[in-house]
């Protein structure tokens, strides 16, 4: 069983990619379980097989404790930890090859509280797992936006302690030349530094240069995969990256 956790900032396209990736896997005759971990979602674009909303009621928690949206989400996730065994049992009863876990939209509330990493580690147990980190094309199209998104992805990877695949989401809103430029930034920090030098100044330029030098020292930064969940492009390449991460390239499709 192979766990794939989809993470990213609010509006980056996690739920739609979960839906599109599920469709692609089903058409490829790979069995898949879809898990919704967002207690506050109203109408996700997929039918979840396992759903945290069956164990915690976000609306009732908000009313009962007089909480705002963020506070209710934090409380819901903390309460959901008590049901993680039930969620895992549901997943394993289905016994499918891939498990796609759509994580909460408010990523900072999920990733930077103890309940988030604990939920992730408890669900996957000893099974292979990877996180898909979505860089929103609306932000990553500029050098500064790309660098800040990449740093957030590194932070999330540290929190979850999982191998990570960077996804350039909503790639259909970009021109081909823009996609190629972003891909060049992801594979060559020198090109990203050049772009930053030409588009920023002052402290931003100074900070950016220091960050890139640090990334070079630790071997950080890796190529991203451009994907459009809307028009279903790049998902075959994403699947290949998942296979490489999980099995060293062996194919689950038989």
C-alpha positions in Angstrom: 0.0 0.0 0.0 1.4 3.3 -1.1 0.4 6.6 0.7 0.4 9.9 -1.2 -0.3 13.0 0.9 -1.3 16.1 -1.1 -0.3 19.3 0.6 -0.1 23.0 -0.4 -1.5 26.4 0.4 -5.2 27.2 0.3 -6.4 27.3 -3.3 -3.4 25.6 -4.8 -5.5 22.8 -6.3 -5.0 19.9 -3.9 -8.6 18.6 -4.1 -8.9 18.8 -7.9 -5.5 17.1 -8.3 -6.7 14.4 -5.9 -9.8 13.9 -8.1 -7.8 13.9 -11.4 -5.1 11.6 -10.1 -7.7 9.1 -8.9 -9.4 9.1 -12.3 -6.1 8.6 -14.0 -5.1 5.7 -11.8 -8.5 4.0 -12.1 -8.3 4.3 -15.9 -4.8 2.7 -15.7 -6.4 -0.1 -13.7 -4.6 0.7 -10.5 -6.8 0.4 -7.4 -7.0 3.5 -5.3 -8.5 4.8 -2.0 -9.3 8.5 -1.6 -9.1 9.9 1.9 -10.4 13.3 2.9 -8.6 14.8 5.9 -10.2 18.3 5.7 -13.0 18.6 8.3 -14.1 21.9 7.0 -14.5 21.1 3.3 -18.1 21.4 2.0 -18.1 19.7 -1.4 -14.9 18.1 -2.6 -14.6 17.2 -6.3 -14.4 13.5 -5.5 -16.2 10.9 -3.6 -14.1 10.0 -0.6 -13.8 6.4 0.5 -12.6 7.4 3.9 -13.6 10.8 5.4 -12.5 12.5 8.6 -15.9 14.3 8.6 -17.5 11.1 9.7 -15.7 11.4 13.0 -15.6 15.1 13.7 -18.3 17.7 12.9 -16.6 21.0 12.0 -19.8 23.0 12.1 -20.9 21.8 15.5 -17.5 22.3 17.0 -17.5 25.9 15.7 -20.9 26.5 17.3 -20.3 24.6 20.5 -17.1 26.3 21.4 -17.7 29.7 19.8 -14.7 29.3 17.5 -13.9 31.0 14.2 -13.1 29.0 11.1 -9.4 28.5 11.9 -9.9 27.7 15.5 -12.6 25.2 14.6 -10.3 23.5 12.1 -7.5 23.3 14.7 -10.0 21.8 17.3 -11.4 19.4 14.7 -7.9 18.1 13.7 -6.9 17.7 17.4 -10.1 15.7 18.0 -9.6 13.6 14.9 -6.3 12.3 16.3 -8.5 10.2 18.6 -10.0 8.5 15.6 -6.8 7.9 13.5 -6.9 4.2 14.3 -10.5 4.0 12.9 -9.4 5.9 9.7 -6.4 3.6 9.2 -8.6 0.5 9.8 -11.0 1.8 7.1 -8.1 2.3 4.7 -6.7 -1.2 5.2 -10.1 -2.9 5.0 -10.3 -1.6 1.4 -6.9 -3.0 0.7 -6.1 -1.0 -2.4 -2.7 -0.2 -4.0 -2.7 3.6 -3.8 -4.0 5.8 -1.0 -4.5 9.4 -1.9 -4.8 11.7 1.1 -6.2 15.1 0.5 -4.9 17.3 3.4 -6.6 20.4 4.8 -6.6 23.5 2.8 -5.2 25.6 5.6 -1.8 23.9 5.4 -0.2 26.0 8.1 -2.8 24.9 10.6 -2.3 21.3 9.7 1.5 21.1 9.2 2.7 23.3 12.1 0.7 21.8 14.9 1.6 18.4 16.4 -1.7 16.9 15.3 -0.8 17.2 11.6 2.5 15.3 11.5 1.0 12.8 14.0 -2.0 12.2 11.8 0.3 11.6 8.8 2.7 9.2 10.6 -0.1 7.3 12.2 -2.1 6.8 9.0 0.9 5.5 6.9 2.4 3.4 9.7 5.3 1.5 8.2 4.0 1.7 4.6 5.8 3.7 1.9 4.7 7.3 1.7 5.4 10.5 -0.2 4.0 14.0 -0.1 3.0 16.0 -3.2 3.7 19.6 -2.5 1.7 21.9 -4.9 3.3 25.2 -5.9 0.5 27.4 -7.1 1.4 28.8 -10.6 -0.2 32.1 -9.7 2.6 32.6 -7.1 5.4 30.6 -8.6 5.4 32.4 -11.9 7.8 35.1 -10.5 11.3 34.4 -9.1 10.5 35.7 -5.6 7.2 33.8 -5.6 8.9 30.6 -6.7 11.6 30.9 -4.1 9.2 31.6 -1.3 7.0 28.6 -2.4 10.0 26.3 -2.6 11.1 27.3 1.0 7.7 26.6 2.3 7.8 23.2 0.6 11.2 22.4 2.3 9.7 23.4 5.6 6.7 21.1 5.1 9.1 18.2 4.1 10.9 18.7 7.4 7.7 18.7 9.4 6.3 15.5 7.8 9.7 13.8 7.3 8.6 12.4 4.0 10.2 12.3 0.5 8.6 15.1 -1.5 7.7 15.7 -5.1 7.2 19.3 -6.1 4.1 19.9 -8.4 3.7 23.1 -10.4 -0.1 23.1 -10.2 -2.5 24.9 -12.5 0.1 24.8 -15.3 -2.6 25.4 -17.9 -2.8 29.1 -16.8 0.9 29.6 -17.9 2.4 30.0 -21.3 4.8 27.3 -22.4 7.7 29.7 -22.1 6.8 30.5 -18.5 6.7 26.8 -17.6 10.1 26.2 -19.2 11.5 29.2 -17.2 10.1 27.8 -13.9 11.5 24.4 -14.8 14.9 25.9 -15.4 14.8 27.6 -12.0 13.9 24.3 -10.3 16.8 22.4 -11.9 19.5 25.1 -11.8 19.9 27.5 -8.8 22.2 29.7 -10.8 19.4 30.5 -13.3 17.1 31.3 -10.4 19.7 33.6 -8.9 20.0 35.4 -12.2 16.3 35.8 -12.4 16.1 37.1 -8.8 19.0 39.5 -9.5 17.0 41.0 -12.4 13.7 41.3 -10.6 14.5 42.3 -7.0 16.6 44.7 -5.1 17.6 45.7 -1.6 17.0 43.2 1.3 14.9 40.9 -0.9 17.8 40.4 -3.3 20.3 40.0 -0.4 18.1 37.5 1.4 17.4 35.6 -1.8 21.1 35.2 -2.5 21.8 33.9 1.0 19.0 31.4 0.8 20.2 30.1 -2.6 23.7 29.7 -1.2 22.3 27.7 1.7 20.3 25.5 -0.6 23.4 24.8 -2.7 25.3 23.8 0.4 22.7 21.3 1.6 21.9 20.1 -1.9 18.3 21.5 -1.7 16.0 22.2 -4.6 14.7 19.7 -7.1 12.9 19.7 -10.4 9.1 20.3 -10.2 6.5 18.5 -12.3 4.1 20.8 -14.2 0.6 19.4 -13.9 -2.9 20.6 -14.8 -5.6 18.7 -13.0 -8.1 20.7 -15.0 -7.1 19.5 -18.4 -5.3 16.3 -17.2 -1.8 17.1 -18.4 1.4 15.9 -16.7 -0.3 13.3 -14.6 1.5 10.5 -16.5 4.8 12.1 -15.6 3.7 12.5 -12.0 2.8 8.8 -11.9 6.3 8.0 -13.1 7.8 10.1 -10.4 5.6 8.4 -7.8 6.8 5.0 -9.1 10.4 6.1 -9.0 10.0 7.3 -5.4 8.1 4.2 -4.2 9.7 1.4 -6.1 12.7 2.7 -7.9 10.8 2.9 -11.2 9.0 -0.5 -11.2 5.4 -0.2 -12.5 2.4 -1.2 -10.5 0.3 -1.5 -13.7 0.1 -5.1 -14.7 
